[in-house]
Amino acid sequence: MTEGRPFPRLVSLEPSVTATLFALGREHLLVAGSEHDRRLLGDQVAHLPTVPSTWAVRAEDVARFQPDLVIASVPFREQSLAELLKAGLHVLSLYPRDLASVYQTIRLLAALTEAREAGEQVVAEMEATFERLRREVAGRPRRRVYVETWPRPLMSAPLWVAELVEIVGGEFVPERPGCQVTPEEVIAADPEVIVVAWPGVDNPPLERVYARAGWEQVTAVRQRRVVAVDEIAINAPGPNLARGARLLAQAIHPDVIPAG
């Protein structure tokens, strides 16, 4: 690698990283992407060789592409990253937690690939979308919203999703984003909307949520307000969160935000 020049050979281990590089116009630097990229980017990545994600990747999966840099992101598995480092691979591990750090990772990847102006544009467009949605739902009742990212054990959505819920006129409950929660906590929080976003599950069986013991007293269950969304749009911490925010707005305020 030449100092001050873009990395000529990148491997992305997460859809959020791949999506960011595409948004920056730096997709040509990718020699391989995550096996889950197609869920987020569709045919745009049909030509790109794939490797397992950050969670499951092995050194031999990546080394054959002779990358100058491997870019990992959440969710992490320490053993997988340690194996990459032991194999002598250069690894950048991103750890976005909230919207501010999502913007930071976009700007970092933009700086690394000499696309600073594009990075600022991507962030500005995300912020503009969020502000537009905030205005669209202004004055509407703030509904209590539980966003579930795994059913066994129950996992609440990460902090950036909690922030999106607040932006689009909801109140994120229970007040512990990105954590394992108990059924009792959800029942006590009494969400008015339940959003199901299980990673890798295209058509989650919502009737299982409706049938959970004790949940018949939850407002969202009583009012049949359990909604599935395209999970990767909100679970991948990248430019796609602009679309994810709109999906959350539709789930919370279907009378205000039309589908589409």
Residue pairs with C-beta under 8 A, 6 or more apart in sequence:
1 7
1 8
1 68
5 114
6 26
6 29
6 112
6 113
6 114
7 29
7 68
7 69
7 112
7 113
8 29
8 68
9 29
9 31
9 65
9 66
9 67
9 68
9 69
10 21
10 29
10 30
10 31
10 67
10 68
10 69
10 70
10 71
10 113
11 30
11 31
11 32
11 33
11 51
11 62
11 65
11 67
11 69
11 70
11 71
12 18
12 21
12 30
12 32
12 33
12 34
12 37
12 71
13 34
13 51
13 52
13 53
13 54
13 57
13 70
13 71
13 72
13 73
14 34
14 36
14 53
14 54
14 71
14 72
14 73
14 74
14 236
15 33
15 34
15 36
15 37
15 39
15 40
15 41
15 232
15 236
15 238
16 40
16 73
16 96
16 236
16 237
16 238
16 240
17 34
17 71
17 72
17 73
17 94
17 109
17 238
18 27
18 30
18 33
18 34
18 37
18 40
18 41
18 45
18 48
19 37
19 40
19 41
19 236
19 238
19 239
19 240
20 105
20 106
20 109
20 122
20 238
20 239
21 27
21 29
21 30
21 109
21 113
22 41
22 44
23 106
23 118
23 122
23 238
23 239
24 106
24 109
24 110
24 113
24 115
24 118
24 119
24 122
25 115
25 118
26 109
26 113
26 115
26 118
27 44
29 113
30 48
31 49
31 65
31 66
31 67
32 48
32 49
32 50
32 51
32 62
32 65
32 67
33 45
33 48
33 49
33 50
33 51
34 50
34 51
34 52
34 53
34 54
35 50
35 51
35 52
35 53
36 53
36 200
36 232
37 45
37 48
37 50
38 45
38 46
39 200
39 232
40 232
40 233
40 236
40 240
49 65
51 57
51 61
51 62
51 65
52 58
52 61
54 72
54 73
54 74
54 75
54 76
54 77
54 80
54 81
55 75
55 76
55 77
55 80
56 77
56 80
57 72
57 80
57 84
58 80
58 83
59 83
59 84
59 86
59 87
59 89
62 70
62 84
62 87
62 89
63 87
63 89
67 89
67 90
68 90
69 90
69 91
69 92
69 112
70 84
70 89
70 90
70 91
70 92
71 91
71 92
71 94
71 109
72 81
72 84
72 91
72 92
72 93
72 94
73 93
73 94
73 95
73 96
73 105
73 237
74 94
74 95
74 96
74 158
74 237
76 93
76 95
81 91
81 93
84 91
85 91
92 112
94 105
94 108
95 101
96 102
96 104
96 105
96 160
96 237
97 158
97 159
97 160
97 178
98 159
98 160
98 163
99 160
99 163
99 164
99 241
102 160
102 237
102 238
102 241
103 123
103 126
105 237
106 119
106 122
106 123
106 238
106 239
107 116
107 119
107 120
107 123
109 115
109 119
110 116
110 118
110 119
110 120
110 122
111 119
122 239
125 239
125 242
126 239
126 241
126 242
129 242
129 245
129 246
130 164
130 167
130 242
130 245
133 167
133 168
133 245
133 246
133 249
133 257
134 167
134 168
134 169
136 249
136 256
136 257
137 168
137 169
137 249
137 252
137 253
137 256
137 257
138 169
140 169
140 253
140 256
141 169
142 169
142 170
142 171
143 169
143 170
143 171
143 192
143 193
143 252
143 253
144 170
144 171
144 173
144 189
144 190
144 191
144 192
144 193
144 219
145 165
145 170
145 171
145 172
145 173
145 191
145 192
145 193
145 194
145 195
145 248
145 251
145 252
146 156
146 172
146 173
146 174
146 186
146 189
146 191
146 193
146 194
146 195
146 220
147 156
147 157
147 161
147 162
147 165
147 172
147 194
147 195
147 197
147 234
147 248
148 154
148 155
148 156
148 157
148 194
148 195
148 196
148 197
148 198
148 209
149 155
149 156
149 157
149 158
149 161
149 197
149 198
149 199
149 231
149 235
150 198
150 199
151 198
151 208
151 209
153 180
154 180
154 181
154 182
154 183
154 186
155 178
155 179
155 180
155 181
156 174
156 176
156 177
156 178
156 179
156 180
156 181
157 172
157 177
157 178
157 195
157 197
157 234
157 235
158 177
158 178
158 235
158 237
159 177
159 178
160 237
160 241
161 172
161 177
161 197
161 234
161 235
161 244
161 248
162 172
162 177
164 234
164 241
164 244
164 245
164 248
165 171
165 172
165 248
165 252
166 172
167 245
168 245
168 246
168 248
168 249
168 252
168 253
168 257
169 249
169 252
169 253
170 193
170 248
170 252
173 186
173 189
173 190
173 191
174 181
174 185
174 186
174 188
174 189
175 189
176 185
183 212
183 213
183 214
183 215
186 215
186 218
187 214
187 215
187 217
187 218
190 217
190 218
190 219
191 218
191 219
191 220
192 219
192 220
192 223
192 225
193 220
193 225
193 227
193 251
193 252
194 209
194 218
194 220
194 221
194 225
194 226
194 227
195 227
195 228
195 229
195 248
195 251
196 204
196 206
196 209
196 226
196 227
196 228
196 229
197 228
197 229
197 231
197 234
197 235
198 204
198 231
199 231
199 232
199 235
200 231
201 231
203 228
204 228
206 226
206 227
206 228
209 215
209 221
209 226
210 221
210 224
210 226
212 221
215 221
216 222
219 225
220 226
227 251
229 244
229 247
229 248
229 251
230 243
230 244
230 247
232 240
233 240
233 241
233 243
233 244
233 247
234 241
234 244
234 245
234 247
234 248
246 257
249 256
249 257
250 257
250 258
250 259
